[in-house]
Amino acid sequence: MIRFARLAAAAVLAMAAAHSAYAQPPKVLHVAYLIAETNFDPANVSDLYSNNITEEIFESPLTYDFLARPAKLKPQTLEAMPEVTDGGRTYTLHLQKGIYFADDPAFGGKKRELTAADYAYAFKRLMDPKGNSPNLWLIDGRVEGVTEAVAAARKAGRFDYDADVPGIEVVDRYTLRFHLVKPDYNFLYILAMPNIGAQAREVVERYGSEIGAHPVGTGAFRLAEWKRSSKIVLEKNPNFREMHYEAEPSADDPVSQRIYAEVKGRRLPMVDRVESSIIEESQPRWLAFLNDELDWINLPYEFLNMALPGGKLSPALERKGVRYIPDIETATTYLYFNMKDPIVGGYTPDKVALRRAISLAYDNQEEVELLRNGTAIEAQSLVPPGVLGYDPNFNVGRTYDPARAKALLDMFGYIDRDGDGWRDMPDGSPLVFHYPNTPDQLSRQFAQLWDKDLTAVGIRMTVETAKWPDLRKMSKLGKLQDWDLAWGADYPDAENFYQLLYGPNCGSSNDGCFKLAAFDALYEKAAALPPGPARTAIYNEMERLIAVYAPMKLHSHRRYNYMLQPWVLGWRKHPILHEGYKYVDIDLERRAREVR
């Protein structure tokens, strides 16, 4: 009888568990990326889509209030904001106790607590020449001893991780202090970058060259599955500490106010899994959203008139309950020229004239109106709106002038010397513009516009097609003549954009290897000034040098047109943070009603 009672009780418990599991299925967020990832090693990631993932796994000391506009820093793994002393040259960080890494075999079955040494190690990984980190620019010339340590490592053929770096001081288990070369008003922003997220040395040493496939951090999520260039799955990190949705949305921002009211105080993260698919073509991406297979989408340009007739949400989408949240992206699209390339590179008047002619031949407005369907504004400066240092009154004059382009080419000897209808170099060799491109439809349209405009001024163009990760590798090695790219703000200051042309960043973020002493001097001068008119005036001088030497062709600042499914709560695109998956919640009941 007792045995029967126990069996009956066990059956009841099993039924209750089954019912509970049925009543509350896992919350799964479905998103799509336009371009394939490269890897998930924060020290060696510089592309947007890989950073989307690393920012969810690794935690920097600081982060941003998710709903505050303009962007506002706040502590992430610290007890409070850093103590800034010595006139802006010393930053002291006090870590929270009881933060743990996600479990990994490298830890031998033990819980591994975050310490100050883990951040020091993450900084040192940027310095290791063996890793050739594209993110060295974050600290080189900024933190004391970094430049010297890198030089010593190159000379010795190895980086000594056990050697002290004067500017990176581990005071005790939970205290880290940085000593800067000079006052730097932007170092707080560096402390919010995912690329310096804490890393455990034993994990990196265990996986070696494969560390990009084995990310282990203290963040809200951990990597559960990765099919390269196809699918990335994150799952909730069981070791993630107790954290709740807190934000300070502006009183005059009704969108953020409404979002905050939906999820205020809930424990983070709110979803159990994030499944990211790589869908390069616009049409299948849009159809996946319409078929409820994606939870949000930045509306592809081609479907603007269908989804937003007259600038308003279509009746069909409105009936479905889709949320439309437009915004301005803190990013700039541009084409860089490789300054080491034998055709377009160099600083002599004839080379400058060629780059300026190519830039003047390309019609930005046609790109904005036709290819981007009006969802952008033409860029007058490298710095986008919403970033400190942006000057809305700065103007470089006409950016599209094919007649002037032809005159420049004629004046400096770029004429048709062999009668084949195409211009040649002054020495008689072929003048060919090699345009790298990805194989998706929209990129092909950009290539067609470039080809049409350059043909109109007599310049022959060839298209070299490859996957984005392959082009990125070639770009970092200096093997591309030029490349159309976009740079989104890592932090909301103009310095983050001008570092793309700062000479010492050649080989890291300065893909075109532009090196101009006058520009570098202004960059360093601005870094020592607080935000204000004096620094903005220096930034304007830098913009004028960009216009004069034409190391890049500026294109546009894009607009977001995010569409969210009605069951998505708590989320809008942040101007600096990449995705912010830990701030998303899914209304499962609403999803069940809507998805049939």
Summary of the structure (lengths in Angstrom):
residues: 596
radius of gyration: 25.8
end to end distance: 47.0
largest distance: 104.8
contacts: 1932
relative contact order: 0.14
helix: 38%
strand: 20%
